[in-house]
Amino acid sequence: MYSLDVNFLKDRAGYQDTPQKGRSFKLPTGDLTLVYVGLAIGVCLPAFVGAGLWFLQARNGQLEQQIAQLDQENKRLEVEIGNINKIREETKTVKAQTQGLVTVFDQIRPWSAMLQDLRDRIPATVQIETVKQIEPTTAARGQSASSRAGGLEITGIARSFNDVNDFLLTLQQSEFLQSSSSRITTANLVDAPIPPGSNRAGGVEVKLPQVVRYTIQSNVSDVPASTLIRELEKKGTVGLVARIRSMQELGVISK
């Protein structure tokens, strides 16, 4: 038995067999500005990025060179600062030594000036037998001795106790001695010494009146010699005064 396969659609007039055509891309035919902008961005963006990276690398290299130069400059400055600090320490040491020498020099008391000051102050009724330098004494009021130049001990004879007291008062006015430490340590009546070479006339013994044998102690003043220039000039201490004035001109000692 046979079957018939009949396609009635082919008999319609509107039905036509048309061949299938492949799809094709058509460029837009309108305004192409946006297309060109997109292409330009796509081409230039990598170039900009590459240029930026190159600039950053170059700048980084310059900064590294500057950092290396600054490190070298810093090391050089540290060496110079170390030298400056060393010079400052040496200068400080020299100043301290100079000041120490100036302090010692400024405490000098010439014996010639001090003896001349004693001769100018001694009353006519008082005689000085010995003057010697001793350790600084302690004042009668319990004050501690502070004189760097030490002390003086004066011994001699006087006509009376009042004359010894007068002599002490004049010594307390001296610029070379500490008035607070000047004091009479001993004062006793003794027979007046017979002048050497004197003979008893006709076998008659001459009886001299008694005198007072005294001892006075005082500390040398610790006032700087630079403040005693006028007194030193009056006593004829020319050399010390000239040296002090020279140091004042140099600024080592204040005027």
C-alpha positions in Angstrom: 0.0 0.0 0.0 1.4 3.4 -0.9 1.2 6.8 0.8 1.2 10.1 -0.9 3.2 13.0 0.6 1.8 16.2 -0.9 2.9 19.7 0.2 0.1 22.1 -0.7 2.1 25.1 0.6 4.3 25.1 -2.3 1.3 25.8 -4.5 0.6 29.1 -2.9 1.7 32.2 -4.8 3.2 34.0 -1.9 5.5 31.2 -1.0 8.9 31.4 -2.6 12.1 29.7 -1.8 14.7 32.5 -1.2 18.3 31.6 -0.4 19.6 32.4 3.2 22.2 35.2 3.1 25.0 35.6 5.8 24.8 38.5 8.2 27.2 41.4 7.5 28.4 44.4 9.7 27.6 47.8 8.5 29.4 50.9 9.6 27.3 53.7 10.9 26.8 56.3 8.3 25.8 59.1 10.7 27.9 61.4 13.0 31.3 59.6 13.7 32.6 62.1 16.4 32.0 59.8 19.3 33.7 56.9 17.5 36.8 59.0 16.8 36.9 60.2 20.4 36.6 56.6 21.7 39.4 55.5 19.3 41.6 58.4 20.4 41.0 57.6 24.1 41.8 54.0 23.5 45.0 54.8 21.7 46.2 57.8 23.9 45.3 56.3 27.4 48.1 53.7 27.3 50.5 56.3 26.1 49.5 58.6 29.0 49.9 55.8 31.5 53.3 54.8 30.1 54.4 58.5 30.1 53.2 58.8 33.7 55.1 55.7 34.8 58.2 57.0 33.1 57.9 60.4 34.7 57.4 58.8 38.2 60.4 56.5 37.7 62.5 59.5 36.6 61.3 61.6 39.5 61.9 58.8 41.9 65.5 58.5 40.7 66.0 62.2 41.1 64.6 62.0 44.7 66.9 59.1 45.5 69.9 61.1 44.2 68.8 64.1 46.3 68.4 61.9 49.4 71.9 60.5 48.9 73.3 64.0 48.5 71.4 65.1 51.7 72.8 62.1 53.6 76.3 63.1 52.6 75.7 66.7 53.5 74.2 65.6 56.8 77.3 63.5 57.6 79.5 66.4 56.7 77.5 68.7 58.9 77.6 66.2 61.8 81.4 66.2 61.5 81.5 70.0 61.5 79.1 70.1 64.4 81.4 67.7 66.3 84.4 69.9 65.5 82.5 73.0 66.7 81.4 71.2 69.9 85.0 70.1 70.5 86.2 73.7 70.0 83.6 74.9 72.4 84.7 72.5 75.0 88.3 73.5 74.5 87.4 77.1 74.7 85.4 76.5 77.9 88.4 74.7 79.4 90.7 77.6 78.4 88.3 80.1 79.8 88.1 78.2 83.1 91.8 78.0 83.3 92.2 81.6 82.4 89.6 82.6 85.0 91.4 80.5 87.6 94.7 82.2 86.8 93.0 85.6 86.9 91.4 84.9 90.2 94.7 83.9 91.7 96.4 86.9 90.2 93.7 89.2 91.4 94.3 87.9 95.0 97.9 88.9 95.0 98.9 91.3 97.8 102.4 92.7 97.4 104.3 92.7 100.7 105.9 96.0 99.8 102.4 97.7 99.6 101.2 96.0 102.8 104.3 97.0 104.8 104.1 100.6 103.5 100.4 100.6 104.6 101.5 99.5 108.1 104.2 102.3 108.2 101.6 104.8 107.2 99.2 103.7 110.0 101.4 103.0 112.9 101.1 105.6 115.7 104.3 107.4 116.9 104.0 105.7 120.3 103.9 102.2 118.8 106.8 100.1 117.5 106.7 97.1 115.2 109.2 94.4 115.9 108.1 91.6 113.6 105.6 91.0 110.8 105.0 87.5 109.6 102.5 85.6 107.5 100.4 83.0 109.2 97.5 80.7 108.4 94.1 82.5 108.1 92.9 83.2 111.6 89.4 82.9 112.9 87.7 86.1 113.9 86.9 86.7 117.5 83.2 86.5 116.7 83.5 83.0 115.4 83.5 83.9 111.8 85.3 81.4 109.6 88.5 82.7 108.0 88.1 83.1 104.2 91.1 85.0 103.2 93.0 83.1 100.5 96.2 85.2 101.1 96.4 84.0 104.7 96.8 86.2 107.7 99.3 88.5 109.3 100.8 88.5 112.8 102.3 91.8 114.1 104.3 92.0 117.3 105.9 95.0 118.9 105.8 97.3 121.9 103.6 100.3 122.7 103.7 103.0 125.4 100.3 102.0 126.7 97.3 99.8 126.2 95.4 102.8 124.6 98.1 103.1 122.1 97.7 99.4 121.1 94.0 99.9 120.8 94.5 103.0 118.6 96.9 101.0 116.4 94.2 98.2 116.1 91.6 100.8 115.0 93.8 102.1 112.3 94.5 98.6 111.0 90.8 97.9 110.8 90.5 100.8 108.4 93.1 99.3 106.0 92.0 98.1 102.6 94.5 95.3 102.7 93.2 93.7 105.9 89.8 92.3 107.0 88.5 94.6 109.7 86.3 92.0 111.2 89.2 89.6 111.8 91.7 92.1 113.2 92.2 91.6 116.9 94.6 91.9 119.7 95.7 88.4 120.8 98.1 89.4 123.6 98.9 92.6 125.4 101.2 92.5 128.5 103.2 95.0 130.6 106.9 94.3 130.4 110.1 96.1 131.2 111.2 98.4 128.4 114.1 96.9 126.5 117.4 98.7 127.0 118.8 100.0 123.8 121.9 98.1 122.7 125.2 99.9 123.4 123.8 102.0 126.2 126.0 102.0 129.4 125.1 102.7 132.9 126.5 106.2 133.7 128.5 106.3 136.9 127.3 102.9 137.9 123.7 104.2 138.3 121.1 101.8 137.0 118.5 103.5 134.9 115.0 102.3 135.4 112.8 102.6 132.3 109.1 102.8 132.4 107.2 99.6 131.5 105.7 99.2 128.1 103.1 97.0 126.6 104.2 94.1 124.4 101.4 93.3 122.0 100.5 90.8 119.3 97.9 91.6 116.7 96.5 89.1 114.1 94.4 89.8 111.1 93.4 88.2 107.8 94.5 89.6 104.5 91.5 91.1 102.7 90.0 89.0 99.9 88.9 92.0 98.0 90.2 91.7 94.4 93.4 93.6 93.7 91.7 95.2 90.7 89.5 97.2 93.1 92.5 98.3 95.1 94.3 100.0 92.2 94.3 103.4 93.8 95.6 102.1 97.1 98.3 100.1 95.3 99.3 103.2 93.3 99.6 105.2 96.5 101.9 102.5 98.0 104.1 102.5 94.9 103.1 99.1 93.5 103.6 100.1 89.9 104.2 96.7 88.3 101.1 95.0 89.6 98.9 98.0 88.7 100.3 98.0 85.1 99.5 94.3 84.8 96.0 94.7 86.1 95.3 97.6 83.8 96.5 95.5 80.8 94.2 92.7 81.7 91.3 95.2 82.1 92.0 96.5 78.6 91.9 92.9 77.3 88.6 92.3 79.0 90.0 89.5 81.2 89.3 91.6 84.4 86.3 93.9 84.6 87.0 97.5 85.2 
